[in-house]
Amino acid sequence: MLTLIVASLFIPAVKAEGDSLNLSSEAAILMDAESGKILYEKNTQEQLPMASMTKIMSMLLIMENIEEGNLTYEDKVLISENASGMGGSQVFLQAGEEYTVSDLLKCIAVSSANDAVVAMAEKISGSVDAFVTLMNERAKELGLENTNFANPHGLDDENHHSTAYDMAVMARELLKHEDILKYTSIYEDYLTKPDGSQVWLVNTNRLVRFYDGVDGLKTGYTTEAGYCLTATAKKSDLRLISVVMASSSAEERSSDTSTLLTYGFNSFKNNIIYSKDKSLGKVKVEKGKIEEIDVYLKEDATEILSVTEKPSDYSFNIKVDKIVSPVKAGTVVGTAEIIDNNGNIVKEAEIIVKEDIEKAGFFDYLKQSFKFITSGI
Protein backbone atom coordinates (compact mmCIF):
# COMPACT_ATOMS: atom_id res chain seq x y z
CA MET A 1 0.00 0.00 0.00
CA LEU A 2 1.41 3.36 -1.06
CA THR A 3 0.94 6.63 0.80
CA LEU A 4 1.76 9.90 -0.88
CA ILE A 5 1.85 13.38 0.67
CA VAL A 6 1.12 16.28 -1.68
CA ALA A 7 -0.62 19.67 -1.65
CA SER A 8 -4.17 20.01 -0.28
CA LEU A 9 -7.24 19.21 -2.34
CA PHE A 10 -10.44 20.11 -0.56
CA ILE A 11 -10.42 23.54 1.03
CA PRO A 12 -13.91 25.08 1.07
CA ALA A 13 -14.21 27.93 -1.40
CA VAL A 14 -15.89 31.21 -0.53
CA LYS A 15 -19.48 31.09 -1.79
CA ALA A 16 -21.57 34.09 -2.71
CA GLU A 17 -25.23 33.71 -1.82
CA GLY A 18 -28.63 35.30 -2.23
CA ASP A 19 -28.68 38.42 -4.39
CA SER A 20 -25.10 39.51 -3.63
CA LEU A 21 -24.47 39.87 -7.38
CA ASN A 22 -27.73 41.83 -7.86
CA LEU A 23 -29.08 39.40 -10.42
CA SER A 24 -32.54 40.04 -11.81
CA SER A 25 -33.34 36.40 -12.58
CA GLU A 26 -35.57 34.65 -10.08
CA ALA A 27 -33.17 31.73 -9.60
CA ALA A 28 -29.49 31.28 -10.42
CA ILE A 29 -26.47 29.14 -9.69
CA LEU A 30 -22.77 29.03 -10.51
CA MET A 31 -21.00 25.67 -10.27
CA ASP A 32 -17.47 24.43 -10.81
CA ALA A 33 -17.81 21.79 -13.53
CA GLU A 34 -14.92 19.66 -12.28
CA SER A 35 -15.89 19.28 -8.62
CA GLY A 36 -19.56 20.25 -8.62
CA LYS A 37 -18.84 22.85 -5.93
CA ILE A 38 -21.43 25.62 -5.76
CA LEU A 39 -19.81 29.06 -6.05
CA TYR A 40 -22.98 31.16 -6.06
CA GLU A 41 -26.62 30.38 -5.43
CA LYS A 42 -29.97 32.15 -5.45
CA ASN A 43 -33.22 30.22 -4.98
CA THR A 44 -31.51 27.11 -6.32
CA GLN A 45 -34.19 24.69 -5.06
CA GLU A 46 -37.22 26.61 -6.34
CA GLN A 47 -39.22 24.51 -8.81
CA LEU A 48 -39.70 26.46 -12.03
CA PRO A 49 -40.55 25.64 -15.65
CA MET A 50 -37.30 25.26 -17.60
CA ALA A 51 -38.55 25.61 -21.18
CA SER A 52 -36.04 24.37 -23.77
CA MET A 53 -33.31 23.85 -21.18
CA THR A 54 -35.19 20.53 -21.05
CA LYS A 55 -33.12 19.57 -24.08
CA ILE A 56 -30.05 19.24 -21.87
CA MET A 57 -31.49 15.98 -20.61
CA SER A 58 -32.58 15.01 -24.12
CA MET A 59 -29.06 15.63 -25.42
CA LEU A 60 -27.59 13.70 -22.50
CA LEU A 61 -29.64 10.64 -23.43
CA ILE A 62 -28.63 11.00 -27.08
CA MET A 63 -24.94 11.20 -26.16
CA GLU A 64 -25.21 8.24 -23.80
CA ASN A 65 -26.86 6.15 -26.50
CA ILE A 66 -24.04 7.05 -28.89
CA GLU A 67 -21.41 6.16 -26.29
CA GLU A 68 -23.15 2.86 -25.51
CA GLY A 69 -23.17 1.91 -29.19
CA ASN A 70 -26.93 2.07 -29.64
CA LEU A 71 -26.54 4.99 -32.08
CA THR A 72 -23.90 6.45 -34.34
CA TYR A 73 -23.64 10.01 -35.59
CA GLU A 74 -24.28 8.81 -39.13
CA ASP A 75 -27.38 6.72 -38.39
CA LYS A 76 -30.40 7.80 -40.42
CA VAL A 77 -33.54 9.08 -38.66
CA LEU A 78 -36.90 9.05 -40.44
CA ILE A 79 -39.05 12.06 -39.61
CA SER A 80 -42.57 11.16 -38.48
CA GLU A 81 -45.79 13.15 -38.85
CA ASN A 82 -45.69 13.70 -35.10
CA ALA A 83 -42.17 15.16 -35.19
CA SER A 84 -42.84 17.38 -38.22
CA GLY A 85 -45.98 18.77 -36.59
CA MET A 86 -44.31 20.03 -33.42
CA GLY A 87 -44.88 23.66 -32.54
CA GLY A 88 -42.53 26.16 -31.00
CA SER A 89 -38.96 26.53 -32.25
CA GLN A 90 -38.32 24.23 -35.20
CA VAL A 91 -36.31 23.74 -38.39
CA PHE A 92 -39.35 22.67 -40.43
CA LEU A 93 -38.56 19.00 -40.90
CA GLN A 94 -41.03 17.24 -43.18
CA ALA A 95 -42.55 13.81 -42.59
CA GLY A 96 -40.77 11.17 -44.64
CA GLU A 97 -37.45 13.05 -44.77
CA GLU A 98 -34.30 11.40 -43.43
CA TYR A 99 -31.48 13.05 -41.53
CA THR A 100 -28.44 11.82 -39.68
CA VAL A 101 -28.24 11.80 -35.92
CA SER A 102 -25.48 14.41 -36.26
CA ASP A 103 -27.76 16.70 -38.30
CA LEU A 104 -30.56 16.50 -35.76
CA LEU A 105 -28.23 16.92 -32.79
CA LYS A 106 -26.93 20.11 -34.40
CA CYS A 107 -30.48 21.38 -34.87
CA ILE A 108 -31.28 20.67 -31.21
CA ALA A 109 -28.09 22.22 -29.83
CA VAL A 110 -27.99 25.30 -32.07
CA SER A 111 -31.58 26.13 -32.99
CA SER A 112 -33.43 24.40 -30.12
CA ALA A 113 -35.50 22.53 -32.70
CA ASN A 114 -38.54 20.82 -31.17
CA ASP A 115 -39.17 18.78 -34.32
CA ALA A 116 -35.59 17.46 -34.24
CA VAL A 117 -35.70 16.46 -30.56
CA VAL A 118 -39.01 14.64 -31.01
CA ALA A 119 -37.54 12.75 -33.98
CA MET A 120 -34.59 11.70 -31.83
CA ALA A 121 -36.87 10.70 -28.95
CA GLU A 122 -38.80 8.43 -31.31
CA LYS A 123 -35.56 7.04 -32.75
CA ILE A 124 -34.17 6.11 -29.33
CA SER A 125 -37.28 4.92 -27.49
CA GLY A 126 -39.89 4.25 -30.17
CA SER A 127 -42.24 6.91 -28.82
CA VAL A 128 -42.11 10.27 -27.09
CA ASP A 129 -43.82 8.87 -23.99
CA ALA A 130 -41.23 6.10 -23.65
CA PHE A 131 -38.43 8.66 -24.04
CA VAL A 132 -39.96 10.89 -21.35
CA THR A 133 -40.03 7.89 -19.01
CA LEU A 134 -36.34 7.42 -19.75
CA MET A 135 -35.70 11.11 -18.99
CA ASN A 136 -37.36 10.85 -15.59
CA GLU A 137 -35.53 7.63 -14.76
CA ARG A 138 -32.21 9.29 -15.60
CA ALA A 139 -33.13 12.29 -13.46
CA LYS A 140 -33.73 9.97 -10.50
CA GLU A 141 -30.37 8.29 -11.10
CA LEU A 142 -28.73 11.71 -10.88
CA GLY A 143 -30.55 12.43 -7.60
CA LEU A 144 -32.64 15.25 -9.04
CA GLU A 145 -35.49 15.35 -6.56
CA ASN A 146 -37.12 18.53 -7.88
CA THR A 147 -37.23 17.72 -11.58
CA ASN A 148 -40.02 16.14 -13.58
CA PHE A 149 -40.30 15.91 -17.34
CA ALA A 150 -43.55 15.81 -19.30
CA ASN A 151 -41.92 16.12 -22.75
CA PRO A 152 -38.48 16.17 -24.40
CA HIS A 153 -38.64 19.76 -25.71
CA GLY A 154 -39.81 22.04 -22.89
CA LEU A 155 -43.16 23.41 -24.02
CA ASP A 156 -45.22 24.42 -20.99
CA ASP A 157 -46.90 21.69 -18.96
CA GLU A 158 -47.96 21.84 -15.32
CA ASN A 159 -45.96 18.67 -14.59
CA HIS A 160 -42.81 19.92 -16.29
CA HIS A 161 -40.36 21.65 -13.95
CA SER A 162 -36.84 21.73 -12.55
CA THR A 163 -34.56 23.92 -10.42
CA ALA A 164 -31.39 25.89 -11.02
CA TYR A 165 -29.45 23.30 -9.01
CA ASP A 166 -30.88 20.33 -10.89
CA MET A 167 -30.20 21.98 -14.25
CA ALA A 168 -26.56 22.54 -13.26
CA VAL A 169 -26.20 18.87 -12.28
CA MET A 170 -27.69 17.80 -15.63
CA ALA A 171 -25.33 20.13 -17.46
CA ARG A 172 -22.34 18.79 -15.55
CA GLU A 173 -23.32 15.24 -16.54
CA LEU A 174 -23.74 16.26 -20.19
CA LEU A 175 -20.29 17.87 -20.21
CA LYS A 176 -18.75 14.48 -19.47
CA HIS A 177 -19.50 13.85 -23.15
CA GLU A 178 -17.11 16.42 -24.59
CA ASP A 179 -18.29 15.89 -28.16
CA ILE A 180 -21.48 17.78 -27.32
CA LEU A 181 -19.43 20.99 -27.27
CA LYS A 182 -18.73 20.53 -30.99
CA TYR A 183 -22.44 21.23 -31.46
CA THR A 184 -23.31 23.68 -28.67
CA SER A 185 -20.34 25.93 -29.58
CA ILE A 186 -21.59 26.49 -33.15
CA TYR A 187 -22.88 30.04 -33.57
CA GLU A 188 -24.26 29.65 -37.08
CA ASP A 189 -24.45 26.87 -39.63
CA TYR A 190 -26.80 25.31 -42.15
CA LEU A 191 -28.99 22.23 -42.29
CA THR A 192 -29.04 20.76 -45.78
CA LYS A 193 -32.44 19.26 -46.57
CA PRO A 194 -32.95 16.21 -48.82
CA ASP A 195 -34.00 18.44 -51.75
CA GLY A 196 -30.74 20.38 -51.53
CA SER A 197 -32.20 23.51 -49.94
CA GLN A 198 -30.67 24.85 -46.74
CA VAL A 199 -32.03 26.10 -43.43
CA TRP A 200 -29.94 28.72 -41.64
CA LEU A 201 -29.24 27.78 -38.02
CA VAL A 202 -28.30 30.52 -35.54
CA ASN A 203 -27.48 29.71 -31.92
CA THR A 204 -30.13 30.91 -29.50
CA ASN A 205 -27.28 31.35 -26.97
CA ARG A 206 -25.75 34.61 -28.17
CA LEU A 207 -22.98 34.39 -25.56
CA VAL A 208 -21.32 31.71 -27.72
CA ARG A 209 -20.22 34.63 -29.89
CA PHE A 210 -20.16 37.50 -27.44
CA TYR A 211 -18.57 36.10 -24.25
CA ASP A 212 -15.04 34.74 -24.48
CA GLY A 213 -14.90 31.09 -23.44
CA VAL A 214 -18.62 30.25 -23.69
CA ASP A 215 -19.15 27.06 -25.71
CA GLY A 216 -22.63 25.92 -24.61
CA LEU A 217 -25.14 24.87 -23.44
CA LYS A 218 -28.88 25.65 -23.83
CA THR A 219 -31.35 28.52 -23.72
CA GLY A 220 -35.06 28.35 -22.98
CA TYR A 221 -38.12 30.52 -23.31
CA THR A 222 -41.87 30.16 -22.90
CA THR A 223 -44.43 32.61 -21.59
CA GLU A 224 -44.65 30.68 -18.32
CA ALA A 225 -40.92 30.00 -17.88
CA GLY A 226 -39.64 33.39 -18.96
CA TYR A 227 -36.11 33.52 -20.32
CA CYS A 228 -33.69 30.84 -19.10
CA LEU A 229 -30.11 29.88 -19.86
CA THR A 230 -27.78 27.13 -18.79
CA ALA A 231 -24.31 28.14 -19.96
CA THR A 232 -20.79 26.82 -19.68
CA ALA A 233 -17.48 28.53 -20.27
CA LYS A 234 -13.84 27.59 -19.93
CA LYS A 235 -10.80 29.78 -19.36
CA SER A 236 -7.38 28.24 -18.79
CA ASP A 237 -8.18 25.04 -16.87
CA LEU A 238 -11.30 26.33 -15.10
CA ARG A 239 -14.72 25.35 -16.50
CA LEU A 240 -17.83 26.88 -14.98
CA ILE A 241 -21.54 26.10 -15.31
CA SER A 242 -24.13 28.83 -14.79
CA VAL A 243 -27.92 28.66 -14.75
CA VAL A 244 -30.40 31.54 -14.70
CA MET A 245 -34.17 30.97 -14.66
CA ALA A 246 -37.25 33.18 -14.98
CA SER A 247 -35.49 36.20 -16.44
CA SER A 248 -37.70 38.92 -17.91
CA SER A 249 -35.87 39.25 -21.24
CA ALA A 250 -33.20 37.67 -23.42
CA GLU A 251 -30.94 40.61 -22.60
CA GLU A 252 -31.43 40.06 -18.86
CA ARG A 253 -30.60 36.36 -19.00
CA SER A 254 -27.43 37.13 -20.98
CA SER A 255 -26.47 39.93 -18.59
CA ASP A 256 -27.02 37.78 -15.50
CA THR A 257 -25.11 34.90 -17.05
CA SER A 258 -22.21 37.18 -17.94
CA THR A 259 -22.20 38.53 -14.38
CA LEU A 260 -22.08 35.02 -12.94
CA LEU A 261 -19.28 33.84 -15.22
CA THR A 262 -17.19 36.98 -14.74
CA TYR A 263 -17.58 36.67 -10.98
CA GLY A 264 -16.49 33.05 -11.16
CA PHE A 265 -13.42 33.60 -13.32
CA ASN A 266 -12.34 36.63 -11.28
CA SER A 267 -12.88 35.00 -7.88
CA PHE A 268 -11.81 31.37 -8.26
CA LYS A 269 -9.03 29.26 -9.67
CA ASN A 270 -8.60 25.60 -10.47
CA ASN A 271 -5.52 24.10 -8.89
CA ILE A 272 -4.10 20.82 -10.18
CA ILE A 273 -2.55 19.35 -7.09
CA TYR A 274 -1.58 15.99 -8.57
CA SER A 275 -1.33 15.38 -12.27
CA LYS A 276 -2.60 12.27 -14.03
CA ASP A 277 0.73 12.29 -15.88
CA LYS A 278 2.76 11.90 -12.68
CA SER A 279 3.37 8.38 -11.37
CA LEU A 280 1.93 7.46 -7.99
CA GLY A 281 4.60 4.78 -7.63
CA LYS A 282 5.27 1.23 -8.75
CA VAL A 283 3.21 -1.87 -7.97
CA LYS A 284 3.96 -5.55 -8.52
CA VAL A 285 2.76 -7.45 -11.59
CA GLU A 286 1.97 -11.15 -11.56
CA LYS A 287 2.66 -13.41 -14.55
CA GLY A 288 3.83 -10.48 -16.66
CA LYS A 289 6.87 -9.81 -18.82
CA ILE A 290 7.60 -7.01 -16.38
CA GLU A 291 7.63 -7.46 -12.62
CA GLU A 292 6.34 -4.01 -11.65
CA ILE A 293 4.64 -1.06 -13.27
CA ASP A 294 3.88 2.60 -12.55
CA VAL A 295 0.29 3.51 -11.71
CA TYR A 296 -1.40 6.86 -12.31
CA LEU A 297 -4.58 8.74 -11.47
CA LYS A 298 -7.15 8.36 -14.24
CA GLU A 299 -7.86 12.09 -14.03
CA ASP A 300 -6.01 15.03 -12.51
CA ALA A 301 -6.66 15.56 -8.81
CA THR A 302 -7.88 19.15 -8.67
CA GLU A 303 -9.38 21.65 -6.28
CA ILE A 304 -11.37 24.83 -6.69
CA LEU A 305 -9.99 27.67 -4.56
CA SER A 306 -10.72 31.34 -4.17
CA VAL A 307 -7.97 33.40 -5.77
CA THR A 308 -6.55 34.30 -2.34
CA GLU A 309 -6.41 30.75 -0.95
CA LYS A 310 -3.29 28.65 -0.69
CA PRO A 311 -3.21 24.82 -0.69
CA SER A 312 -2.32 22.85 2.42
CA ASP A 313 -1.40 19.17 2.83
CA TYR A 314 -3.37 16.00 2.15
CA SER A 315 -2.47 12.41 1.39
CA PHE A 316 -3.34 9.58 -0.97
CA ASN A 317 -3.92 6.08 0.34
CA ILE A 318 -3.35 3.85 -2.70
CA LYS A 319 -5.40 0.66 -2.98
CA VAL A 320 -4.37 -1.39 -5.99
CA ASP A 321 -6.01 -4.64 -7.06
CA LYS A 322 -3.85 -7.66 -7.79
CA ILE A 323 -2.45 -6.96 -11.26
CA VAL A 324 -2.32 -10.20 -13.24
CA SER A 325 -1.22 -9.98 -16.88
CA PRO A 326 -2.30 -9.51 -19.56
CA VAL A 327 -3.61 -6.00 -18.88
CA LYS A 328 -4.46 -3.30 -21.41
CA ALA A 329 -3.30 0.30 -21.10
CA GLY A 330 -5.99 2.42 -19.46
CA THR A 331 -7.33 -0.40 -17.30
CA VAL A 332 -8.51 0.70 -13.86
CA VAL A 333 -6.49 -1.28 -11.32
CA GLY A 334 -7.46 0.37 -8.05
CA THR A 335 -8.42 3.53 -6.24
CA ALA A 336 -6.74 6.34 -4.37
CA GLU A 337 -8.37 7.52 -1.16
CA ILE A 338 -7.84 11.25 -0.78
CA ILE A 339 -7.40 12.05 2.90
CA ASP A 340 -7.69 15.48 4.52
CA ASN A 341 -5.68 16.87 7.41
CA ASN A 342 -8.08 15.34 9.93
CA GLY A 343 -7.66 11.86 8.51
CA ASN A 344 -11.06 11.86 6.79
CA ILE A 345 -11.50 10.23 3.39
CA VAL A 346 -13.05 12.97 1.29
CA LYS A 347 -12.98 11.36 -2.15
CA GLU A 348 -11.89 8.28 -4.06
CA ALA A 349 -10.17 8.52 -7.45
CA GLU A 350 -9.57 5.73 -9.95
CA ILE A 351 -6.05 4.48 -10.67
CA ILE A 352 -4.92 3.12 -14.04
CA VAL A 353 -1.90 1.67 -15.82
CA LYS A 354 -0.75 3.54 -18.91
CA GLU A 355 0.89 0.74 -20.87
CA ASP A 356 -0.01 -2.76 -21.96
CA ILE A 357 1.29 -5.56 -19.73
CA GLU A 358 1.98 -8.69 -21.74
CA LYS A 359 1.77 -12.14 -20.28
CA ALA A 360 5.13 -13.71 -19.47
CA GLY A 361 6.38 -16.57 -21.61
CA PHE A 362 8.72 -19.44 -20.71
CA PHE A 363 11.89 -17.44 -21.26
CA ASP A 364 10.51 -14.51 -19.26
CA TYR A 365 9.93 -16.83 -16.29
CA LEU A 366 13.40 -18.26 -16.76
CA LYS A 367 14.91 -14.79 -16.81
CA GLN A 368 13.00 -13.75 -13.70
CA SER A 369 14.03 -16.93 -11.86
CA PHE A 370 17.66 -16.36 -12.75
CA LYS A 371 17.42 -12.78 -11.50
CA PHE A 372 15.89 -14.01 -8.21
CA ILE A 373 18.65 -16.60 -7.73
CA THR A 374 21.50 -14.24 -8.50
CA SER A 375 20.09 -11.53 -6.26
CA GLY A 376 20.53 -13.86 -3.29
CA ILE A 377 24.20 -14.63 -4.03
C-alpha positions, -999 to +999 in steps of 0.1 A: +000+000+000+014+034-011+009+066+008+018+099-009+018+134+007+011+163-017-006+197-016-042+200-003-072+192-023-104+201-006-104+235+010-139+251+011-142+279-014-159+312-005-195+311-018-216+341-027-252+337-018-286+353-022-287+384-044-251+395-036-245+399-074-277+418-079-291+394-104-325+400-118-333+364-126-356+346-101-332+317-096-295+313-104-265+291-097-228+290-105-210+257-103-175+244-108-178+218-135-149+197-123-159+193-086-196+203-086-188+228-059-214+256-058-198+291-061-230+312-061-266+304-054-300+321-054-332+302-050-315+271-063-342+247-051-372+266-063-392+245-088-397+265-120-406+256-156-373+253-176-386+256-212-360+244-238-333+238-212-352+205-211-331+196-241-300+192-219-315+160-206-326+150-241-291+156-254-276+137-225-296+106-234-286+110-271-249+112-262-252+082-238-269+061-265-240+070-289-214+062-263-231+029-255-232+019-292-269+021-296-265+050-321-239+064-343-236+100-356-243+088-391-274+067-384-304+078-404-335+091-387-369+090-404-391+121-396-426+112-385-458+131-389-457+137-351-422+152-352-428+174-382-460+188-366-443+200-334-449+237-325-425+262-310-390+265-323-383+242-352-363+237-384-394+227-404-386+190-409-410+172-432-425+138-426-408+112-446-375+131-448-343+114-434-315+131-415-284+118-397-282+118-359-255+144-363-278+167-383-306+165-358-282+169-328-269+201-344-305+214-349-313+207-312-281+222-298-280+253-321-316+261-330-334+244-301-355+225-327-385+208-312-392+188-343-356+175-342-357+165-306-390+146-310-375+128-340-346+117-318-369+107-290-388+084-313-356+070-328-342+061-293-373+049-275-399+042-302-422+069-288-421+103-271-438+089-240-412+061-236-384+087-240-400+109-213-400+079-190-363+074-198-357+111-190-374+108-156-355+076-148-322+093-156-331+123-135-337+100-105-304+083-111-287+117-109-305+124-076-326+153-090-355+154-066-371+185-079-372+177-116-400+161-136-403+159-173-435+158-193-419+161-227-385+162-244-386+198-257-398+220-229-432+234-240-452+244-210-469+217-190-480+218-153-460+187-146-428+199-163-404+217-140-368+217-126-346+239-104-314+259-110-294+233-090-309+203-109-302+220-143-266+225-133-262+189-123-277+178-156-253+201-175-223+188-155-233+152-165-237+163-202-203+179-202-188+145-195-195+138-232-171+164-246-183+159-282-215+178-273-194+210-273-187+205-310-224+212-315-233+237-287-203+259-296-216+265-331-229+300-336-243+297-371-245+269-396-268+253-421-290+222-423-290+208-458-324+193-466-330+162-488-340+184-517-307+204-515-322+235-499-307+248-467-320+261-434-299+287-416-292+278-380-283+305-355-275+297-319-301+309-295-273+313-270-258+346-282-230+344-256-213+317-277-202+346-299-202+375-274-186+361-242-150+347-245-149+311-234-186+303-237-192+271-257-226+259-246-251+249-234-289+257-238-313+285-237-351+283-230-381+305-233-419+302-229-444+326-216-446+307-183-409+300-179-396+334-190-361+335-203-337+308-191-301+299-199-278+271-188-243+281-200-208+268-197-175+285-203-138+276-199-108+298-194-074+282-188-082+250-169-113+263-151-147+253-165-178+269-150-215+261-153-241+288-148-279+287-147-304+315-147-342+310-147-372+332-150-355+362-164-377+389-179-359+393-212-332+377-234-309+406-226-314+401-189-306+364-190-274+371-210-265+399-186-270+378-155-251+349-171-222+372-179-222+385-144-221+350-129-193+338-152-172+370-147-176+367-110-165+330-112-134+336-133-123+366-113-129+350-079-118+314-083-090+293-097-086+256-105-055+241-089-041+208-102-026+193-071-016+160-086-013+154-123-026+123-140+007+123-159+028+119-127+034+084-114+019+075-080+046+048-076+053+012-088+032-019-080+040-056-085+028-075-116+020-111-116+027-134-145+038-105-167+069-098-188+076-070-164+076-075-126+063-040-117+046-011-133+039+026-126+003+035-117-014+069-123-046+087-115-071+084-142-079+121-140-060+150-125-067+156-088-079+191-087-094+216-063-114+248-067-100+277-046-107+313-042-080+334-058-066+343-023-064+307-009-033+286-007-032+248-007-023+228+024-014+192+028-034+160+022-025+124+014-033+096-010-039+061+003-034+039-027-054+007-030-044-014-060-060-046-071-039-077-078-024-070-113-023-102-132-012-100-169-023-095-196-036-060-189-045-033-214-033+003-211-060+024-195-073-004-173-085+007-139-065-013-113-075+004-081-084+035-062-067+063-044-084+075-012-078+113-008-074+120+029-077+155+045-057+169+074-081+153+099-077+119+085-111+119+068-115+102+034-130+130+013-130+114-021-119+083-041-102+085-075-096+057-100-060+045-107-049+031-140-019+017-158-007+035-189+009+007-209+000-028-220+013-056-197+020-087-217+018-121-203+051-137-195+064-166-216+087-194-207+119-174-213+105-145-193+099-168-163+134-183-168+149-148-168+130-138-137+140-169-119+177-164-128+174-128-115+159-140-082+186-166-077+215-142-085+201-115-063+205-139-033+242-146-040 
